[in-house]
Amino acid sequence: MQRIFVVFIIAFTVTACSVNINKSKTKPAVKPVEQVSQSAGFIQSIALANGATLVVEEGRLEPRSIGSISVKLYKDLNVGDFVAAVNFARDGTIVKAVLIENGDNKQKLSITTVTAGSGNYQASQLICVTSNEIKLC
């Protein structure tokens, strides 16, 4: 009787341990960031015609009314295939980032900011993008 009990315990232990071995470990697909709420600062990804992606964002940990803008170019954002970036100063918050030219070889991005306070003055900065370069126009 004792042998049967020992065999039963061993079989139960081995069976219980093997239950979790073959579970599939699927990872969720990485989704590009669209745009976060204005209270958290501006961040937006923009798909280009050549398959690359631009990421436009206000500087993190900076005041919303003044700081910097960062525009990063990725060949493939999902795997982090970074190409280049440009940073520049801003006076105000980003209200929109729009592609005004989106060809296979050349793209042009317009970033519009609006100042804080009663003036609400708007300013635009153009960013020129090629397959391996990003710069202020």
N, C-alpha and C positions, 0 to 999 in steps of 0.2 A: 504494500500500500504506500509505503514511504517513497519507493522508487517511482511509482506512478505520479505521486504528488510533485516530486522533483522534476520529472520530465514535463509535466503540465506547466509548472512555473517557468522552466527554461523556454518552452515553446511559446508561452504567452509573452515573455519578455522579448524574445527575438521578433515575434510578430508585431508587438507594440512599437518596437524601435524602427521597424521598416516601413511603417505607415507613412511617415513624412519624407522619406528619401526621394520618392519619385514625383513629388509635387512640382508642377511647372512654375517657373519663376519668371513670368512675363513682366517686362518693364513697360510702363505706359510711354507712348510716343511723345517726344518733346514737341510742344506747341509753341510757335513763335509768339512773342508778346505783341499784342495789338496796341492797346493804349490803357494805361492805368489811370485811375481817377485823378482829377486835378489836385486834390488835396495831398496826394502822395508825390507830386511832381510829375512832369511830363516825360513819358517814354513811349516810343512808337517804333514798330518795325515796318519797313516798306520793301516789298518784293520788287525786284528790277526785272526787266525783260530778258536779261541775259542769265537769269537764275540766281544772281547774287541777292544779298539783303543788306539794307541800310538800317542801322539802329540810331534813332535820334533821341537824346535825353538831356534833361537839365541836370546840372551837377547835384549829386546826392549830398545831403547834409548842408546844403547851401540855402540861404533865404530864397523864397519864391520870387521876390521882387528884383533881385540882382544876383549875378553869379556867372556861370559858364554854360555853354552848350557843347555837347560832344556828339559827333556824327561818326559812326564806325561802319566800315565796309567789311562784309563777310562773304566769302565765296559760298560757304555752306554754314548757316547759323546753327543748324542742329548738331553739328559735330565741332563747332567752334573754329572753323577754318578762317581765321582772321587775316585780313589783307592790309588795311591801313585805317587811319583815323585822322580827324581834324577837330581841334578844340578852339573855341573863341569866346570872348566875353559877351555877356548879354545884360541889357538894362530892361528888365521886365520879365514877364512869363511868356512861354511859348503858347501861342493859341492854335497854330496849325503848321504842319509840315506836309508839303504837297510836291509831287513830281510834276514838273512842267515840261520835261523832255524825257522820254524813256525809250531810247533806241537800243539796239544790240551792242553798239560800241561806245555810246556816250549817253549819259544821263545828267539831268540838271534838277536840283532840289531847291525849293524855296521854303525858307523857315521864317515865319512871321511871329514877332513878339509884340506885346503891348505893355506899356509902362504902368507901374502902380500909381495910384493917386487919381486926382480928378481930371488930369489931362488925357489919359488913355491914348497916348501917342503910339502909333504903330510903326514898326521898322521891319524890313525884310533883308535877309541875307541869302545869297545864292551860293550853292555848293555844286561844283562840277565834279563828275565821277566818270572815270574810265575803268577798264577792266582791272587795273592794278594800282590806280591812283585816285586819291580824293583830295580836293583843295578848295579854298575859297575862290569864287569867280571874281 
